[in-house]
């Protein structure tokens, strides 16, 4: 048990790089030596997998965003992480406390100088109390084997109340007598006591140790420590005594006297802030002291009126000192964390102040004092979370406006391109020249991507990525605030979130990253192209994202296309070749390993070797590369798997791949990094548009051409499309090679023209086909700068906007609306609908029923009064009614058996109502085995209704009905295997009823967790509230992550039922900051449960074991 949770803590904190993150240690301890400690009233252990990464390796296309999507963080390669940490100012040792490993080194050195003999409980239980306390006084806590393990020996040891009291008494004596250089065993005494309280929390055999009245017996010892004149920051011993006291309070208890006795230490720390804040040991001591008290108080006050707490109104000196620390002002990078801690805990302890308004005013002052700094965000968050968002004036604070203003502060510049479909918001230190270069870089990547993929039609129209938005912060430091502003991870170099169509990153210097902003952008822009034009559905969802199928491809081809050029195809980048050149030959990935690698590969070299595969295929096996892309484009998993297996099993291919890697490595010294040319930035002078179009069409031998012009902030551009018909086809792959060379030749030929604008041209070809007379044919697209502004129409195109459901049922009427469509400089004169099944309609609003199950694209085309058009599409999934997906609420109409909702499955509550003219609801359920079935229908409102059950095939004779019992219509009946219908109806139209429908005895299989779900990015999704999930923590499986969505604010009840005798609990975290713990499970026998009020958003539920192994059932009820 200790090993499992200690590993969680070590894994978590070892990736933290700055002491500024100290506020987050309300969930994760600063020190690994805090062990797996749970306070007597709450669980501490919580795994958070933070990363520190700024290179392209780390930049992950988090296409599933927080709140509306799933997010995935990706670590960087070890080499890049070291370089990054070494060059970011906050990571310098002289400014920031070292990481846990440094503290561990200090502790190990201390232990090495003492007796290292180990002691078992069997030996300790044989000692007299005096012998025992003398021994504890002179050893380290980790010399006691299995101290935190529940065993026969630990049960006997801690089961002796007199023995525990003797240890407390010895601690009290040491508290009176310790000196600045001799702690008299205080650390070991506190760790032994904490082990007892920890074991008492989870084991009934030691439950007396979980009684606050017994824990209060430690208070005299705490006060003795505090009354000792050496209770202050100073020597290593003095600092460690303060740390130990804080930990003991967290696992035992405290009162107002203990809390106020801590004020001198806080004051000493504040008055010497510039000296003490950078000192890791002193900072840890103060933090542990404050944190331990808050752990104890928050647990004791949970779900209780804080005014009933014995310390309410009695700890103002302590609160005032936190206020002074939080509002210290004049912060530096080395002291900011301390004021951050002050503000955070001021909010927490302020709940026990009689002057709530003063606390909120102080938080508001922090918002103003540290304007848009880290502490300001913390203060605003605490007002929202701890004080229900009510300001000192009694009015609701506008948190959203604060975040909007913060984003405007950090991203004051907005640049628009391509008629507003390409938007960059940037910091004021990101140059306009760099913004322009990024736009043109996107065009180079786009041209090479479409050539290889062979498609430039969006797979789904009407999604957020119809407009690509890029948000570029001034620096890595400012980028960190994006977590607060947009609720996304910033432990990376940047990320693309597909459902938002938004890419977040920051400007960087060569010292901060070997990858330039443009290089990184090219990588992430490829992810955008992959999502929009190649891989159907959202990132991380669907069969292509199972078993690491596409991980190497996603990242490898992103590294590959980042080397796109205008006329030279795709070139290898020196920054990537460097990794290949430095990696030892016997460490290099095989072809099979590369094609099956993923984010769980520890060295993250699959980015580089994935690039090598893409480059190898591009240079030496284009047929396979094209087939692979076709399989992905067609969502043909079987064909893709066959390609991967064939490559993986081909020894000759692996040899060729290894040789190609060596060829790439040999090119390292002479390689460059493809970036856009200065030619894009020149003033190209006027040239008539019609001449440009004519010369391109002639040079490229195009027919059936069409042109669209796009307005951008600094320049205008055009896109010319046409058909190219070539010579006799030589086969698809030979045709592709010749077409690519021909197009490059055309670009180079046009660039020799006197008009320099031709040097901005990019081109690609798609839609390969062969005519009836065996001629090769492609659609060809050119893009470049347009200096003839007369070709830009003054009429603004309308904007189409569709609203409608994302799912529906066969045969049911579905409503669609275009009412939100608009035309800024005129009016919309027509609305044309295409429902994707051959049916069409006209009008602003439309109703349609699908006859078959399937996925359909619904498209609305609007036309304005000047003839301009716009379209928007979205996908709707139509399902048959007899699906196995359980429902959780009724869907009208469902008045009779033909329209029955379902299925209802056991363990899932279905909610509905009968209001007004809606006088009946019908549902269906399937009984898997003959036996008793129970229906429970608790309700609110009128009781003037009932329910009847019918067996399928006989809708004339009901087999059961409900009777009223304690505001619930209930009934149990004998049932046979098969489909049944429950008909709920009211007796008069004036009655209004809300109900919850539960059915037991159906024999349905319950939903099960999906392994491997031991990290948040692999969380098992809980599809609906009131659903029973079956899980297990067996063997080395120590934790399970789940995720669920809250659509509307309200109370959620989380219940975990143990099916075996083992130690298990849970903690809940918001996706917006997974380092924050919202609440935790309260243990009551075999049930671990708690209630919490949640706002709309996505949440992660971590279930983990601390002893033994077993099975459990989990429900999130609302």
N, C-alpha and C positions, 0 to 999 in steps of 0.2 A: 504494500500500500504506500509506504513512504517513498519507495523508489519511483512509483508511477507518478505521484503528484509532484515530487521534487523535480522530476524530469520536466513536467509541464512548466513549473516555475522557472527552471533554468533555461529551457528553450525559449520561454517568453521573454525573460529579462535580458538574456545574453544578446538579444538583437536590438535592445534599446541603446541609443548612442548618446543621449544627452540627459542631464539631470533635470532639464526642463520638463521632462515627462513625468516628474515625480508626482504630479496630481493623479496620474493614472494608477499609481500604486495603491489607491483605495481598493483596487481589485487585485493587483499583482505586486508583491512585495519588492522593494528595492534590492533586497538581499536574498540570494538563494538560500542562505542559512535560515531565513524565516521559515524554511522548510514547508511543510504542507499545512501549516497551522490554520485551524479554524478557531475563531473566537467561540466562546461558550454560547454565543447567540447568533452567529452567522458563519457562513462558509467563506473562506478566503480564497482557496485555490481556484485559479481560473487560467486556462491556457489562451494566450493571445499570441498570434504568430506575426510579429512585426517584422518588417524588412527595411533595409536601408539600401536604396539602389537608385542610381541616376543614369546609367548607361542605357543604350538601346536594349541590352539584355533585360533590363528591369522594366522597360516601358511596355506594359501589357495592355492590350486592347480590351479593357474591361468593358465588353460590349453589354454586359448586364449590370446596369447601374444600381447604386443603392436606392432604396425606397421603391423604385419601380422595377429594379432588376437585380439579378445576382451579380455580385462582384467577385473578381478573382485578383489577388495580388501575386506578383511574380518576383522572386528574388533575383538579384544580379549575380554575375559570376564573381568568384571570390577575388580575383585580381582587381576587377573594377571597384568592388566594394572597398577594398583596402585603399585604393587610390583616391576614391571619393572622400572617405572619412579623413584621410590624411590632409586633404586640401580645403575642406570646409572649415571656416573659422570657428564655428561652435564646437567642432570636434577636437580642438586642440586641448591637450591635457591641462595646460596652464589656465584654461578658461572654464573647463567643464570637468566634473568629477569623472574618474575612469569608470569603465564598465564593471560588471559584476566580477569578471575574471580577476580584475586587479584586487578587489576586495577579498576574493577567495584566496589569492596569493598571500595577503596579509594574514588571514586566518590560519592558513596552512603553516606559515612560518611560526605563528604563535604556538600551534599544537606541537610542532616539531621540537620545541624547547621544553616540553613537559612530558610527564610519564604517558606513554602511549598504550599502556596495558588496557585490554578490553574487559568489560565486566558484564555478566549475564544477570538476569533477574533472579535466577536460582541462587546465585552468590549473594546478591543484594538482600534478598529476603531472609537470608540467614544471619544478617548483621543486626546488632542492637541499634536502636535509634541514634544513639550517640556515635557509634562506629559508622553508621550510614552517613550521617550529616557531615562528619569529619572527612569521610571519603569524597562525598560530593563536592565539598568545599575545595578539594585539591585536584580535581580532574576536570576534563572537558566533557561537555554533554555528549559528544559523539563517541566517547569511549564506552558508553552504555549500549550494548547490543539491543536492537529492536525496541528502542525507547518509545517510538511512536506506533509500534505494532501491537494490536490487541492479541494477547496470548494468555495462556494459563499463568505464566510468570507475571505478566504485567497486571492481570486481574488480581492476583494475590497481593502484589506490591501496592497498587493504588486502591485496592479494596479495603485496606487497613486505614481507617480514618485517622487513627492516632499517629500512624507513620507519616501520613500527608501533613498532619498538623505539626509534627516535629520538624518537617522540612520547612514549613512556613515559619515556624519559630526560629529556625536556624537562619533563614533569610532575613528575618527581622533583626537578629543579632548582627549579621553581616552588614545590614543596612546602617546600623548604629556605628559600626567600627571600621568600615572600609576607608581607605585613604586614597590620595591622588595616584598612588602607584601600586595599590593592592586592592583588588575588588572583593577579596575575601569569598570568592566562589559565587558571587551574585549571578553571573551569567549562567552558570550551570544549575544553580538552584531554580532560577526562573524557567529554564528550559525543561527541567524535570516537572515542575508544576504545570507548565503549559502542555506537556505531553499528557499529564493526567486529565486536564480539562478537555483536551482534544479527544482523548479516548472516551471520556465521560459523555461527550456530546453525541457520539455515534454508537455507544454500547450500553444497553440497559443494565448490564451487570455493574456499571460504574456510574449510574445515573445521578447519584448524590453529588458527583463532581459537576454536574450540569445545573445544579441548583444555585441560583444567585446568592441565596443566603449563605451557602458554604463558601462560595467564591469571595464573598465580602470578608472572609477571615484573612484574606491576603492584604486588606487595606492597612492594618497596623504596620505590616512590613513595608508597604509602599511609603507610608508616611515617615517611617524610620529612615528610609533611604533619602527622602526629600529633606528631612530635618538635619541630615548630616551636612556639615559645612562644606564638604567636597562635592555636594550636588550642584554641579555647574559644568559648563563646557571648559575643557582645559586639556588635560593629558589624555592619552589613549584610553586609559582606565576609566577616567571620568566620563568620557564620551560613550564608552561601552556600557557603563552603568545606566546612563540615560536611555540608550537604545534598548537595553534589557527591560527596563521599567516599562517603556512604551509597549513592548511586545507582551509583557505579562498583563498589563491592563487590557490589552486587546483580547486575551483569552480568559481573563478573570473578570474583574469588575472595578469600577471606580465610583467615587462620590464627589460632591462639590469641593470638599477639602483637598482631595488628591488633585483635582483639576486645577484649582487656584494655586496650589503649591508649585505648579509647573510654570507659573507666570515669570518668575525670575530668570529661568532658563530661556524662555522665549524673548524676554526683554534683552538679556545679554546677547543673544543671537542677533536681534535686530540692531542693537547699538553697535555691533561689530560686523555688520552685514557684509561689507566689502571684503573683509578678511575671512569670515566664516562661510559665506555662501559657496565659494569655490572649493571649500574643503569637504571632500566627499564624506568623511567619517562624521564630521560635525553636522553636515546637512542631513545625513541619514539619521543621526540621533534625534534631531529636532523633528524630522518628519515622522519617525516611528512613534515618538511621544504623542504628537497630535493625532496621528492616524489610529493609534491604539485606543485612545479615548473615544474617538468617533465611532470606531468599530463597536465598542461596548455600548455606547449610548444609542446608536441607531438600531442595534439589535434589541435592546431593552424597550425602546419606544415604538417598535414596529407595530403598526395597526393600532396604536393607542394615541390618546390625546396627549400631546407633548406637555400640556399644562399639568398633567397628573404626575409627571416625572419628579422625583424628589430634588433634582438639581435645577428644576425650572426656576428661572429668576435669580439663581444663586451663583452663577459662574460669569458674571459680567466682567470681572477683571481679566479673565482668560479671553473672553470675546473681544474686549477692548484691545488686548495685545495682538490678537489676530488681525483686527482692523488696522492697527498701526503698521503691522507688517505688510498687509495687503496694499495699503495706501502709502507705502514708503516713498514712492516716486523715484525719480532719478535712477531708474534701473539700468543695468548693463546686461550683456549677454550672460555674465556669470551670476548675476543676482536675480534675474527675472523669475527663475523658478521659485524662489522663496516668496516673492510677492504673489505669484500664481497660487502657491499653497495657501498663503494667507487669505486670499479672496475666496478660494474654494471652500476652505474650512470655516471661514467667517459665515458663509451662507449656511453651512451645515449646523454649526453651533448656534447661529442666530435664531434658529427655530426655538431655542430654549430661552430666548431673551424676552423680557416683558415689553420691550420697545421694538416691535417688528418694523415699524416705519423707519427707525434709525438704521436698521440693518439694510433694508432695501435702499435707503438713501446712500449708504456707503457703497453698495454694489453699483448703483447708478453713477456715483462719483468715479468709481473705478472704470466704468465704461467711458466716461469723458476723459479721465486722466490718462488712460492708456489707449487712446483713440485708435481703434482698428488693430491693436496689438493683441497678442495672445491672451493677456489678462482681461482685456475688454470682452473678448468672446466668452471667456469663462464666466465673467460676471453676468453677462446677458443670459447665458445658458442657465445659470443658477437662479436668476429671477424667474425664468420660464419654468424650470423644473421644481425648484424648492418653494417658490412663492406664487405658484399658479399663474405666473405671467402678469401679476398685478403690481404696478409701480407704486411709488410712495405717494402719488397723487390719487391713488385709488382707482386708476384707470388701467386698462389692459396695455401692456407695452407692445409696441409693434416690432416684434423680433424679425419678421420677414423683411420689413423695411430696413432694419439695421443691417441685415445680411446683404440686401440689394445695394445699400450705400457702401458697404464694405467692398463689394465686388467692384463698384464704380471707382472706389478709391484705389484699389490695386490694379484695375484694368480700365483706365480712363479713356483709352483710345479705341475707336471702332473703325474697322476698314471693311468695305464691302466690295465684292467682285461678282461677276456673272449674274447680273440682275438680282443680287441679294441671295443667291444660293450658296455662296462661299463667303463666310463672315469670319473675320479675325478680331477678337478683342484682346488688347495687349496693354502691358504696363508702359509707362511713359519713357522708360529707358530702353525699350525695344525699338530699334531704328526703323524708319519707314523703308529704307532700302532693304532691310532684312525681310520685312513684311512682303514687299514685292517679289523678292527672291523665292520666298516660300510658295507664293502663288504659281510662279513659273516652274518651280520644282515639281509641284503637283501635276503639271501638264506633261512633264517628261516621264514621270512615273506612270501616269495614266496611259500614255501612248504605248509604252512597252508592256504594261499589264494586259491591256485589251488585245494586243497582238498575240500574246501567249494563250490567254483564256479564250479568245474568240467570241466574246460576248460583251456588248456595251449597253444592254437593256437592263434596267433595274429589275431585280427579281420580284420586288414588291414596291409598288408606288403608293405614296400617301404616308410613308413612315417619316419619322423625325429626320432621318438622314437625307430627305429631299433637300434639306439645307444643311450643309456641313459648317459647323461652328468650331472655331479653334480659340482657346483662351490661353494666352501666354503671359505668365507672370514675369516680373523683372529678374527674379533670382530664386535659387532654391529656398532661401529663407522665407520670402514672401509666398512662395508656392505652398508652403506648409499650411497657410491659412485657408487653402482651398478645402481642407477637411471640414472646417467650420462653415465656410460659405456655401459649398455645394454638396457637402456630405459624402465626399469620396476619399479614398485612400490617397495619401501623398508620400508614402514610403516607397517612392519609385521615381523614375525620371520623367514620367508622363504616362497618360493612359487615354485610350479611346473608349467611349461608352456608346455602344451601338444604339440602344433605344433612345438616347438623347441626341444622337448624331453630333456628338461633341467630343473634342480632343482637348485635354488639359496638359500643359507642360510649362516650362520656364526657360528663360534665357540663361545661358551658362558660359563660363569662361573656359579656356583650354585647361586651366588648372583644376577646374571642378569636374570636367569630364573629357574623355578622349573623343567623344562624339559631339559634333557641332549641333546647333539647333536644327539646321537644315537636314543634316543626316538623320537625326532622330525623327523629324517630321516625315521624311520620306518613308521610313519604316512604318510609322503609325498611319500614314495616308494609305499605305498598302492594305492595312487592316480594314480601313474604311472601304476600299475597293473590293476586298474579299467579301465583306459583309453585304455589300450592295449588289454586286454583279456575279458572284461565284457560289457562295455557300448559302443555301436556302435556310431561312429561319434564324432565330437569335443565336448568338455565340454561346456555346456551352450546352445547347439543347439539341436533342435529336440523336439518332444513331451514329452520325458521323463524329460526334464528340464523345462517344463511349470508347473506353479502352485506349485512350491516347491516339486515336486514329489520325486526327488532324493536327495534333499539337506541333509535331516537327514541321508539318507543312505550313501551318499558319505563321510560325515564327521564322522558319527557314526561308520561305519565299518572301517574307517581309524584309529580311536581311538582304535577300537577293535583289528584289526590285528597288531597294534603296539605292542601288548602283545604276539605275536607269539613266540613259543619256538621250540626247535629241537624235543623233544620227549614227551612233556606234553601238546600238543594242544595249545590253546590260553588262556592266563591267564589275569585276571584283573590287571591293574597297579595301584599302590598306589597313584600316582599323580592324577589319575582320580577319584579313590574312595574318595579321600579327598574332592572333590567338592560335591559328593553325600552325604557324611557324614555331611558336614557343612550346606547344604541346609535344611531349615526347611521343615518338613513333609508336611505342608499345602501349601508350595510353589512348591512342586515337580510337574514335568510335568505329565499329564495323558498320557496314551498310545496314545490316539487320538491326543493330542497336539503335542507329539513328532513326530508322523508320518506325521504331516502336518506343521512342523516348518521350518523356513528358515533363511536366513541371515538378514532379517528385524526384527527378534526377538531381542529385545534390550539387553537381559541379556546374550545371547550367550551360555546359558546352554544346548542348543540342541545338542551340541557336546557330552556332558557328558551323557545326557539322550538318545541320539542316540546310544552311546556305550552300554548303559544299555539294550536297545531293542535288539541289536545284540547279546549281551551276554546271554540275556534271551532266545532268540530263539536258540542259539547254545547249551545251556545247557538243555533246557526244551521243545523246539518245533522245532527240526531240520527239520522235514518235511516241515514246513512252510518256514523256512530259505532257504532250497534248492529250493522250488517252486518259491520263490521270486527271487532268483538269476537266475533261468532258465528263468523267464519272462523277466528279464532285458537282459540277454544274447540273447534271441530271439527277442528282441525289441517288445515284446508283451505288449503294454501299457494297453490294456483292462484287461488282466489277472492280471497284477501288481495292477491296480486300484481296482480290485475286492478283491485281497488279503488285501490291505491296508484298504479298507472299512470294510471288515469283521473283521479285527483286531480292527479297531477304534470303531466299534459299539458293540463289545463284552464286556459286563461289567465284566464277569468272567475273561477274559484275562487281563483286566485292573487291577483287583484285584491281579492276579498272578504277573503282572508286578510290581505293587507297593510293593508287598511282596519281589520280587526279588531285587528291589532297596534297600530295607532295609537290605536284606541279604548281599548285596555288601557293603553297608555302615558299617555294623557290622564287616566286614573283614578288614576295613581300617588299624587298628593298626598293624595287623599281616601281612599285604600284603607287597609285594616287587615290584620291577620293572624288568621285564624280559629283560636281556641284554645278549650279546653273552658271552660264556664261554672263559676262558683263554686257554682252550684246542685247540682252533682254531689257536692260535699264536705259538704253540710249534713246534720244529723241529721234524718231525714225522719219519724221517729215511726212508731208501729205502725199498720198497716192490714192487715186480714185478706186473705190471699192470694186466696181465692175471690172476694172483692169486686173486687179488682184485675183478675183475669182476666175476670170478667163485664163490668166496665165497659169494658175494652179491646175485648173481642169485640163488644159492642153498638155502641160508637163507630165501630168499623172495619167493621161489618157482616160479621163472620167466622162461618163455620160449620166444623164438623169440627175443632175446636181441640184441641190437645194442649200440655201444659206440662212443661218440665223445669226443675228448680231446680239452681243451681250454688253451691257453697260457695267463698268467698274469705276471705282473711285479715282484712280489715277490714269486709266486708259480704257479704251474699249477693245473688244475682241470679236472675232467671228468664228463660226464653226461651219465648215463646208463639207457636205456629204455628197457622195456620188457612187456610181457603180463602175467598177473596173472589170473589163473582160479581157483575159489574156490569151495566151496560145493554148495549144492542146495540153490537157492535163497530164502531168507525169506522176500523179498520185498525190494524196493530200499533203504528205510531209515534205516532199520535194517542192510542191507548189508553194507551201508555206515559206520555205527557205528562200525561194526565188522572189516571192512577193516582198518579203522583208528587205532583201537586198535592193530590190527595185525602188521601194519606197524611200530607203535611205539615200539612194542615188538621186531620186527626185528632189529630196530636201537639200542635198548638197548642191545640185544644179541650180535650184532657185536661189540659194544663198549667194551665188555669184552675181546675181542681178544687182543693178545699181541701187535699188531700194533696200535699205538695211532691214526693213520690217520682215523680210523673208527669213532672217536669222532667228525669228521668234517662232517659226512654224514647227509644230510637232504633228505627227501623223501615225495612224494605226489602221488596221484592217480587220474585219470580222465577217461572220456569216459565210464561211467557205461553202461553195457549191460548184457543180459542174453542169453546164448547159446541155441541151439535147444533142448538140453537135460536138460534145466532149471538150468544150472550152472552159478553162478555169475562170471563176468569177468570185469577186469579193465586194463587200461594201467598204468603202474607204472614207476616212474622216481626217480632215486637216483642221488645225486650230492655230490662230496667230493673232497678232496685234492688228487693230483696225484704226486707221488714222482719218478715214473719211466719215466724219460724224454725221453727215447727212443720211447715212444708211441706218442710223439709229432712230426708230420711230418715237414720236412724242407721246403716242398713246400708251398708257400703262395697261398691261394685260390684267384681266380679272384674276381673282384668287378663288379657287375652288376649295370648299371645305365640306367634308362629309361627316355626319354623325350617325352612328348606328352600332348595334351590338357586335361583339367579336365572335359570338357563338349563337347558334339557333338549332331548332329541331325540324326534322323533315315534316312538311305539311303545315307548319305553324306560320301564321302571318308575322312578318318582320318589318318594322318601320324604319325607314331611312329618311334622312333630312339633309338638305343642302342650304338650310336657312342661314348658316353662318358664312356662306360664300359672299364675296363683296367685290366691288369695282370702285377704285378710288377716284377715278376721273370720269365716271359715267354710270351706267347701270347694266345689270345682267338682264339679257332678253330671253335666254333659253337655258333650260336645265335638262340634260340628256343623261339617262341612267342606263348602264349596262351591268346586269347582275351576274355575268360570268357563266350562266347556264344557257345562253341563247335568248333569254328574255330581256326586253328593254322597256323603258318607260320614259315619260316626260313629265316635268313639273318639279317645283321646289321640294316637295315632299312626296314620298312614294312608299307603297307597301308591296311586299313580294313574299311568296311562299315557295320554298324549294321542294322539288319532288324526290330528290335523291340525296343521300349523304355524300359529303365530300368537302373539299376546300375550294372556295370560289373567290375570285377577285371582283369586288364591286367597284365600278368606276363611274364617277360623275364628271361630265364635261359641261362647263358653263361657257357661254358666249356673250360678250358685251355688245353694246350698241355700235361699236366701230368694227365689229367682226373679229376681234381678238378672242382667243380661247385659252382655257386652262383646264386641266384635269387633276383629279385626285382619286386615288384608289386605296382600298384597304382590303384585307383578307378576312373572310368570315368562314368559320368552320361549322358545317351543318352535320348534325349527328342524328342517328336513328334513336327513337325513344327508348328502345330496350338496350341501352348501353349498360355496361357494368360500372360506369362512373357514378358514385353515389351523389345524390343531391342533398343540399342543406337548406334550401328554401323553395317554396312553391313558385311556379311560373304560370301566370295566366295566359290563355284560358286553360282551366283544368276542371271544368264543371261536371264532366261525365267520364265514363270509362275510356271512351275513344280519345280523350284528351288528357288522360292520367299522367301525372308527373312521376318520374322514377328513374332508377330504382331507389328504394330505401334499403339501406343495409344496416345490419346490427352494429351498434356503437356510434352511429352518426345521427345527430338530432336534426330534424327538419322543422323549420319555422314557417308559419303561415298565418293568415288572418282572414276573417270573414267580416267585411265591412260594407255597409250600404247595400247596394243591389247584388253584390257578390255573396250568394247564399250557399255555395257548395264548392268543395275542393275534393279532388280525387287523386289518389296516389296508388302506385303498385309496388309490390315486393315479392321476392321469390324465396320460398321455403326449400331449403336443401334436403331436409330429412323430416320424416314424420315425427310429431311430438307437440309439446305445449308451446304456444306462441302467446306472448304478453304484449299488449299495446297500452302505452301510457301517454296521455295527452294533457299535460298541465296547461292551464289557460289563465288568462286575465280578461276581465270584462264580463259580459253576460254569460250565464250558464245555460242559456236557452238554445242548446245545440247538442248533437250527439254524433257518434260514428257507427258505421256498419261495415262488416267485412264480407266480401263475395269471393268465391272461388272462380277462377277463369273458366269460361264456358257456361256459367250459370249466373246471370246478372239479375235473376228474379227472386232468388232465395238467399238471404244473408245467413252467414254461419256464426256470426258473433256481433255483439254490440257493446258500447261503452256505458258504464254507470258512473255517476258522480261520486267522487271520493276525495275529500280534502283539496278542492279546487283542481281536480284532475279527472278526466274521463278515462277510466281504466277497464281492462277486461283481459281474461286469459281463456284460451280455447284450444281444443285439440285440432291440429291441422295436419293435412297430408302434403306430401312433396308437390311443389308446383307454384305457379303464379297466383297471386291473390291481389285484390283491390280493396283499399279502405276508402270509404265514401264518408266525408265529413260534411254535415249540413246543419244549418240553423233553422229554427222554427218560424222566425218572423224577420222581416227585412229591417226592422228598427234596431235589432241587436248588433253590437260590434264586439268581435272576439279576436284576441291574439292567442296563438297556441304554439306549443312545441310538441312534435310527434316523435316518439321513441318506440322502437319495436325490438323485442328480445326473443330469442329462440329460433332464429332463422338459419343458424348453422353457417353464416357467412364467414369467410376468412377475414381476419382483421389485417389492416395495412401493416407492413413491416418496414423497418429501417433498411436502407440500402448501404451496405459496406462498399468501399471504405469511406466512412463519413467522419473521420477523426479531425477534420479541420473545417473552418467556416466555409471555405470555397467548395467543399464537397458535401455540404449539409444536405440531409434528407429533407425534402420539402413536405411539410404537413399541409395537405391540399385544402382542408376545410377545418373550421372550428368544430368542436364536439366530435372529433374523429379519434378513435383509439388506435394508437401506433404501438406495435410490438417491437421491442428492442432487446438486445443482450449485450453484456460486457463480460466476455469470456476470455480466459487466457491472457494474452498480451494486449487485447483490445481494452483500453482503459477509458475511452471517452467516445461519445457520439454527439455530433452536431445536428440540430434540426433548424429549419427556418420556417417562418410563417409571416403572412401579410395581415396587417390591420387596416381595414378600409375606413372605419369610422371610430372616433374616440370612444372609449368605454372601458369597463372593467373586464379583465381576462383572468380566468382561474386556471392555473396550471397544476395538474395532478399527476404524480408518478406513483404507481403501485408496484411494489416489489413482489415478484413471484418466487423469489428465493431469498434465503437469509444471506445478505451481503451488504457491504457499505456502499451506498450510492446516493448522490444528491444532484442538484442542477443549479445553474445560474443563467440569468437572462441578460442579453446585451443588445443595444440598438445597432443597426447596421451603420448609421451615420457616424458612430465612433465605437467600434467593437471593443475598445479598451475600457469603456465604461460598463460597470455592472449596474443594472437597474434594480434587480432583486434576486432572491435566491430561495431555495426550497427549505421549508420548515419541516423537520423530521417529526413524525407522529406515528410510532409503530412501523407498520409496513408502508405507510403513505408519506410521501414527501411532496408538500403542496404549498401554494401561496397564491394570493390574489394581488393584482396590480392594475392600476389604471394606465392605459396606453393610448398614445396619440397615433394617428395614421402613419404608416411606414412599415418597414421590414425589420424583423427582429430575429436574433439567433438564440437558440436555446441549447446550452451545453449540458449534457448529462455525463457525469464521470463517477468512477468508483474510487474509493479510498481503501477498501479492504475486500478480500474475497472476490467471487465472481458470481454472476447470476443473470436472470432474465427480469424484464420489467414491462409494464404497459404505461403509456404516456398519453395524456389527453390535454388539449388546450381548449378550454370551454369559454364560450361567450354567450 
